[in-house]
Amino acid sequence: MKGAHLMLLQTNSGKRKHVHLLSELIKKSKVSILCSGWIKLPGLEDLLPSIDEALANGAVITVYSNLKETLEGVAPALASRTGLTHRMVGPRSRALHTKIYYFESGDEYTAVIGSANITKGGLSANEELSVTLQGTRGDPLFLDLQRYLATLAGMKFA
């Protein structure tokens, strides 16, 4: 993986869970893209303090989810936040199964790619595994991630 600075595994075992990692990354990033097919309000509520702090500091946040699996209360909670865009994949598109959390701050990026949805289980209770990748804007992995994120942005939304 030429150009990447760091690659770590993240689980929900032990004290440091996905919710802790994602919360830290959201707070320190100027750009956050949170892509989770399923989002449930209790899981989202664990991230909202970090989201609110980042937005107050001028961050731009985009959240992708499936319309059908964006459960009660999630869409209004996200819609009420200025600077945050929530895009739900509708029934005319392929189901969104990706769990990628992407962050930029200055010339550095971090991507967390794995199995954890934005649910209580996904962020802290379930046995989940993700790979955390860090690098510098412009490196080969960054370019691959940008191509994939452009694919997400081009999906059909509700």
Secondary structure by P-SEA (a helix, b strand, c coil): cccccbbbbbcccccccaaaaaaaaaaaccbbbbbbccccaaaaaaaaaaaaaaaaabbbbbbbbbccccccaaaaaaaacccbbbbbbcccccccccbbbbbbcccbbbbbbcccccccccccccbbbbbbbbbccccaaaaaaaaaaaaaaacccc
